[in-house]
Amino acid sequence: MSIAAKKAVRAGALSAAAVVIATAVVGCDGNSPSKSSRPSNDASSSSSARSGPATSALPASLTGQKLRWTTCAAPTPAQGGGKAPGGAWECATLKAPLDYAKPGGETIDLALIRAKAKDQGTRIGSLIFNFGGPGGSGITGLPGLAKDYDTLRSRYDLVSFDPRGVGGSAGVTCLSDKETDASAAIDGSPDDASELKAAADANKRYIESCKRNSGTTLPHVDTVSAARDMDLMRAVLGDRKLNYFGISYGTKLGGVYAHLFPKNVGRAVLDAVVDPTEDPLQGAIGQAKGFQLALNNYMKDCAATKGSACPTGGGGDEGSQKLAALLKKLDQHPLPTEGGRKLTQDLALTGVVAALYDKESWEPLTMALTEATTRGQGNVLLALADSYNGRDEQGRYHNTAAANRAISCVDDKRRYTVADVKAKMPEFRKASPVFGESMAWGMTGCTGWPVAGKTDRTEVGAKGSAPIVVIGNTGDPATPYEGARKMAGELGDGVGIELTLKGEGHGGYNSGNPCLKKAVDGYLLDGKVPAAGTTCA
């Protein structure tokens, strides 16, 4: 999930919770280290790109294009919908090669958005954001989160984009909205042969629809191509160096960029870090552990603040057993909701996962679980799941899920079978009695994908790059804390500068922690590299 989607989850949950409160469905109680002043250096390297064409090798029709910035229209449903951002926001379209191996061939349009720096006299340049996913739209993400980065806008143009395959940038299309709704009836963690066949048939139909609707695009939505898009963007924006803020999947994208173009890296921050050394299996097990840790932390807080009213009891094993029992019941008996849709086991689990991204969603989660267990209604859990899945009130979905699978599957060569899942299931169940099985079956998402994966290793080594600040949050469920240290090490000595936040939720900068914000702002605005190992609590 992207950071922008995390905010949408919270908003959707609170909206649903407000309805529940108004109808009296639920009766819950409301309830710095030093840093170096060493300035950053310009990066240098013997090669601007270790594979594929450098931006200088692209035709002048691309590198010399002039962006036409205009008032932004309202985002499309594929981008997440909503109102036009208005105010200072401007939008433009950048042309990029569909296939970087054929730089003079077919092009695609990439959707960009920006708000100019407030102080043009001290402007540093552009600061490009990617909020994660993969599949998150920057066109909706940046305006929605702009308040969190307002300090940085003092000296930067804040810029984001829909990466290739996402939203307004040759967005991948698979199932229709009605087909996506219908897919909720498919059990994502099959228990018997009939459920296994139904899941396999559904996956086949999904893949066929992706190929039919987006077959030309699917081979070219990989992260390496997106990184090359960013270097083209840098050049067209007129920036000598790429200043970058990547979150969640955006850290992988930033690491790949630094590997390809180390001498073009300016000031960069990677927050909520994807471990570049893990394969999909290791990553899935790590996420199962991460979400179980976040669940345990939530249940402990719930027990302490709600007492006997906490729907997960005293937490720990007792709480996990209560939640697992609820999910098992939903497997056979989905809960009704006010809108007529059913809360299935998979949707309920998605709702729980969504709430664990952000500590501010713990209260709606308590309300959701209380509603489900005491009233037999699934309204709030369904609202949480819909926000996570990108479903609006009209039943329209943005294309994050389709883009996520397309990007993930073209990035990685590995494909996992049912036999692989069954062999690893004990390890997943040990990692999490609540989330383990679902995450194990999720490994089959790329099985049968019509495009071969490009690599079996994410290369992020960036010798000669300027320092890159890498932030890990000890309570992060989606990108476990250990990934930050791995990323810092892989970037290379003197390049990866690790910062630690002892907190909860996905990401660090958006938590509002003043120690962390001071360290990051000091680097991006003033070039003061934080001391490696800085810890904020």
Secondary structure as UniProt FT lines:
FT   HELIX           3..22
FT   TURN            23..24
FT   HELIX           55..57
FT   HELIX           60..63
FT   STRAND          70..71
FT   HELIX           77..79
FT   TURN            87..88
FT   STRAND          90..97
FT   TURN            100..101
FT   TURN            103..104
FT   STRAND          107..115
FT   HELIX           120..122
FT   STRAND          125..130
FT   TURN            133..135
FT   HELIX           138..145
FT   HELIX           146..149
FT   TURN            150..151
FT   HELIX           152..154
FT   STRAND          156..161
FT   TURN            164..165
FT   TURN            167..168
FT   HELIX           177..182
FT   HELIX           183..185
FT   HELIX           193..214
FT   TURN            215..217
FT   HELIX           218..220
FT   HELIX           223..237
FT   STRAND          242..247
FT   HELIX           249..260
FT   HELIX           262..264
FT   STRAND          265..271
FT   TURN            276..277
FT   HELIX           280..306
FT   HELIX           307..309
FT   TURN            311..314
FT   HELIX           316..332
FT   STRAND          335..336
FT   TURN            338..339
FT   STRAND          342..343
FT   HELIX           345..355
FT   TURN            356..357
FT   HELIX           359..361
FT   HELIX           362..370
FT   HELIX           371..375
FT   HELIX           379..389
FT   TURN            393..394
FT   HELIX           400..411
FT   HELIX           418..431
FT   TURN            433..435
FT   HELIX           436..441
FT   HELIX           442..446
FT   TURN            447..448
FT   TURN            463..464
FT   STRAND          468..475
FT   HELIX           482..491
FT   TURN            493..495
FT   STRAND          496..504
FT   HELIX           509..511
FT   HELIX           514..526
FT   TURN            532..533
FT   STRAND          534..536
//
